[in-house]
Amino acid sequence: MKITKEEVIHVADLARLDLDEESIDRFAEQIGEILEYVDTLNQVDTEGVTPTSHAIFLNNAFREDEERAHLDNDTALANAPEKEDGGFIVPKVVG
């Protein structure tokens, strides 16, 4: 199964990536190899194998929610690179 350069360009456009011609060729080849490998896996006989979502059993590693005291403003801002009037100064992200 081969992926075309046009498909790579389409996906790059969706992801808003600007790829040069060399990168497009390289990604087309690499993605093609991945798809060929996945196709090989699809040919494996899985009759009688129970579907799983994880290869190993997982336990919920999250702690229970419990109410705790919040940080005071001075402690919260102690390591802030820039602060003003009790708040963080961050770069503007909207043009």
Wavefront OBJ file of the C-alpha trace (Angstrom):
o trace
v 0.000 0.000 0.000
v 1.558 3.264 -1.094
v 0.694 6.788 -0.040
v 0.939 9.450 -2.693
v 2.756 12.752 -2.455
v -0.629 14.453 -2.911
v -1.964 12.650 0.186
v 1.078 13.733 2.196
v 0.576 17.321 1.022
v -3.139 17.133 1.917
v -2.420 15.882 5.448
v 0.361 18.462 5.863
v -2.095 21.194 4.832
v -4.646 19.931 7.372
v -1.945 20.025 10.055
v -0.797 23.431 8.777
v 2.703 22.133 8.104
v 4.870 23.692 5.429
v 6.946 20.851 3.972
v 9.636 21.123 1.336
v 9.785 18.665 -1.589
v 12.451 16.509 0.084
v 10.359 16.153 3.258
v 7.252 15.268 1.243
v 9.132 12.474 -0.551
v 10.653 11.197 2.703
v 7.292 11.205 4.528
v 5.544 9.477 1.620
v 8.149 6.693 1.732
v 8.108 6.363 5.540
v 4.321 6.412 5.832
v 4.102 3.889 2.990
v 6.417 1.541 4.893
v 4.329 1.937 8.062
v 1.112 1.183 6.163
v 2.687 -1.913 4.588
v 3.682 -3.145 8.064
v 0.168 -2.527 9.415
v -1.211 -4.485 6.452
v 1.099 -7.367 7.429
v -0.317 -7.253 10.976
v -3.867 -7.316 9.577
v -3.095 -10.723 8.018
v -2.311 -12.357 11.386
v -4.861 -14.985 12.455
v -6.547 -13.629 15.586
v -9.355 -16.193 15.736
v -10.180 -16.877 19.381
v -8.133 -13.943 20.691
v -10.128 -11.706 22.999
v -9.981 -8.055 21.914
v -8.209 -5.789 24.389
v -7.683 -2.082 24.709
v -4.313 -2.493 26.470
v -1.635 -5.161 26.251
v -1.318 -5.240 30.040
v -3.797 -4.827 32.883
v -3.862 -1.247 34.114
v -5.019 0.123 37.423
v -6.320 3.635 37.852
v -3.278 5.515 39.115
v -5.200 8.660 40.000
v -5.667 9.624 43.597
v -9.069 10.357 45.069
v -10.164 13.971 44.961
v -9.837 15.607 48.323
v -10.260 19.191 49.375
v -7.013 20.928 50.258
v -5.923 24.432 51.105
v -4.988 26.478 48.068
v -1.718 28.334 47.609
v -1.625 31.918 48.712
v -0.909 34.450 45.956
v 2.709 35.128 46.991
v 3.591 31.409 47.010
v 1.892 30.824 43.640
v 3.860 33.676 42.070
v 7.166 32.935 43.844
v 8.860 31.367 40.785
v 7.104 33.394 38.106
v 9.613 34.901 35.668
v 7.442 38.005 35.371
v 4.562 39.181 37.544
v 2.560 42.341 38.050
v -0.332 43.329 40.340
v -0.636 39.813 41.804
v -0.775 38.012 38.435
v 1.470 36.351 35.888
v 2.739 38.318 32.888
v 2.606 36.125 29.784
v 3.370 36.773 26.120
v 0.544 37.960 23.912
v -0.644 35.012 21.781
v -3.365 36.674 19.700
v -2.256 38.926 16.866
l 1 2 3 4 5 6 7 8 9 10 11 12 13 14 15 16 17 18 19 20 21 22 23 24 25 26 27 28 29 30 31 32 33 34 35 36 37 38 39 40 41 42 43 44 45 46 47 48 49 50 51 52 53 54 55 56 57 58 59 60 61 62 63 64 65 66 67 68 69 70 71 72 73 74 75 76 77 78 79 80 81 82 83 84 85 86 87 88 89 90 91 92 93 94 95
